Amino acid sequence: MLKQSLLILLAVSLILIAAPFAAAQSADSPSNTQSPAQGNPGWHHGPPDPAQRTQELTKKLDLTADQQTKVQDILQSQHSQMETLHQDTSLSQQDRHAKMMEMHKSTDAQIRALLDPTQQKKWDKMQAKREQWGQGHHHGPPDAGSQSTPPPQ
């Protein structure tokens, strides 16, 4: 009888100890977590989603509805061009990188041209931070467009 009670007590103890671990593991299962692209826009490989990038810029720069539409169109165009360039196997990696940098500069200039002077100052600060961050990394941060300095006012 004592042996049976000890076995039951041991089984219950193991269940009680294992239950929190099982619950934690099921909470971390892929069906319950977001991928980096969903939960942290821009921190995945590849170009950021134009709509998400527009929302980020809207928050940071207080874009008007008209600016949002224009910025999203510019970003969508860049996104399409980047996808096409990424699939172009006729270019060397160095040439592809150079073309991507040109696209980033062009996109940044187009967006900056849409902004009012106050927004341009914020944009320039964002670009400077991105450039500074890029000094220690081969790739820019998630919201990076280019590593170039912002154009003078």
C-alpha positions as CSV (number, residue, x, y, z in Angstrom):
1,M,0.0,0.0,0.0
2,L,2.8,2.4,0.8
3,K,4.6,1.6,-2.4
4,Q,1.4,2.3,-4.4
5,S,0.9,5.6,-2.6
6,L,4.4,6.7,-3.3
7,L,4.1,5.8,-7.0
8,I,0.8,7.8,-7.2
9,L,2.5,10.7,-5.4
10,L,5.5,10.6,-7.8
11,A,3.2,10.5,-10.9
12,V,1.2,13.5,-9.7
13,S,4.4,15.4,-8.9
14,L,5.8,14.8,-12.3
15,I,2.5,15.9,-13.9
16,L,2.5,19.1,-11.8
17,I,6.1,19.8,-12.7
18,A,5.7,19.1,-16.4
19,A,2.4,21.0,-16.9
20,P,3.9,24.5,-16.9
21,F,6.6,23.5,-19.4
22,A,4.0,21.9,-21.7
23,A,1.8,25.1,-21.5
24,A,4.8,27.3,-22.3
25,Q,5.8,25.2,-25.2
26,S,2.3,25.2,-26.7
27,A,2.2,29.0,-26.4
28,D,5.5,29.2,-28.4
29,S,4.2,26.9,-31.2
30,P,4.3,28.3,-34.7
31,S,0.5,28.6,-34.9
32,N,0.5,31.0,-31.9
33,T,3.5,33.2,-32.8
34,Q,4.0,35.7,-35.6
35,S,6.8,35.4,-38.0
36,P,9.4,38.3,-38.0
37,A,7.8,39.7,-41.1
38,Q,4.4,39.9,-39.4
39,G,5.4,41.0,-35.8
40,N,8.3,43.2,-36.6
41,P,7.9,44.8,-40.1
42,G,11.1,45.5,-41.8
43,W,13.3,43.2,-39.7
44,H,13.0,40.4,-42.3
45,H,15.2,39.9,-45.3
46,G,14.0,41.6,-48.4
47,P,12.3,44.9,-49.0
48,P,9.8,46.1,-46.5
49,D,6.1,46.0,-47.3
50,P,5.3,49.4,-48.9
51,A,2.0,49.8,-46.9
52,Q,3.8,49.0,-43.6
53,R,6.7,51.4,-44.4
54,T,4.1,54.1,-45.3
55,Q,2.5,53.6,-41.9
56,E,5.8,53.9,-40.1
57,L,6.7,57.1,-42.0
58,T,3.2,58.5,-41.3
59,K,3.7,58.0,-37.6
60,K,7.3,59.5,-37.7
61,L,6.6,62.3,-40.1
62,D,2.9,63.0,-39.6
63,L,2.1,62.6,-43.3
64,T,-1.1,64.0,-44.7
65,A,-3.5,61.6,-46.5
66,D,-2.2,63.0,-49.9
67,Q,1.4,62.4,-48.9
68,Q,0.6,58.9,-47.7
69,T,-0.9,58.0,-51.1
70,K,2.1,59.4,-52.9
71,V,4.7,57.9,-50.6
72,Q,3.0,54.5,-50.8
73,D,3.0,54.7,-54.7
74,I,6.8,55.6,-54.6
75,L,7.5,52.7,-52.2
76,Q,5.4,50.3,-54.2
77,S,7.3,51.2,-57.4
78,Q,10.6,50.8,-55.6
79,H,9.4,47.4,-54.2
80,S,8.5,46.2,-57.7
81,Q,11.9,47.4,-59.1
82,M,13.8,45.7,-56.3
83,E,11.9,42.4,-56.8
84,T,12.8,42.5,-60.5
85,L,16.4,43.4,-59.8
86,H,16.7,40.7,-57.2
87,Q,15.6,38.1,-59.8
88,D,17.9,39.4,-62.5
89,T,20.7,36.8,-62.5
90,S,22.6,38.5,-65.4
91,L,24.1,41.1,-63.0
92,S,27.0,40.5,-60.7
93,Q,26.3,40.9,-57.0
94,Q,28.3,44.1,-57.0
95,D,26.3,45.6,-59.9
96,R,23.1,44.5,-58.3
97,H,24.1,46.2,-55.1
98,A,25.0,49.4,-56.9
99,K,21.7,49.5,-58.7
100,M,19.8,48.9,-55.4
101,M,21.7,51.8,-53.8
102,E,20.8,54.0,-56.8
103,M,17.1,53.0,-56.4
104,H,17.3,53.8,-52.7
105,K,18.7,57.3,-53.3
106,S,16.1,58.0,-56.0
107,T,13.3,56.8,-53.7
108,D,14.6,58.9,-50.8
109,A,14.9,62.0,-52.9
110,Q,11.3,61.5,-54.3
111,I,9.9,61.1,-50.8
112,R,11.9,64.1,-49.4
113,A,10.5,66.3,-52.2
114,L,7.0,65.6,-51.0
115,L,7.7,66.7,-47.5
116,D,7.2,70.2,-45.9
117,P,10.2,71.9,-44.3
118,T,9.4,70.5,-40.8
119,Q,9.0,67.0,-42.1
120,Q,12.2,67.3,-44.1
121,K,14.1,68.1,-40.9
122,K,12.7,65.0,-39.3
123,W,13.5,63.0,-42.5
124,D,17.1,64.3,-42.5
125,K,17.5,63.2,-38.9
126,M,16.1,59.8,-39.7
127,Q,18.5,59.5,-42.6
128,A,21.5,60.6,-40.5
129,K,20.6,58.0,-37.8
130,R,20.3,55.4,-40.5
131,E,23.6,56.3,-42.0
132,Q,25.3,56.3,-38.6
133,W,23.8,52.9,-37.8
134,G,25.0,51.6,-41.1
135,Q,28.6,52.6,-40.4
136,G,29.0,49.5,-38.2
137,H,26.9,47.2,-40.3
138,H,26.9,46.0,-43.9
139,H,23.2,46.5,-44.2
140,G,21.0,49.3,-42.9
141,P,18.4,49.0,-40.2
142,P,15.0,47.6,-41.1
143,D,13.6,50.9,-42.3
144,A,16.7,51.7,-44.2
145,G,16.4,53.0,-47.7
146,S,20.0,54.1,-48.4
147,Q,23.2,54.8,-46.7
148,S,23.6,58.1,-48.4
149,T,23.7,61.5,-46.7
150,P,20.5,63.5,-47.0
151,P,20.5,66.2,-49.7
152,P,21.3,69.7,-48.5
153,Q,18.4,72.1,-48.1
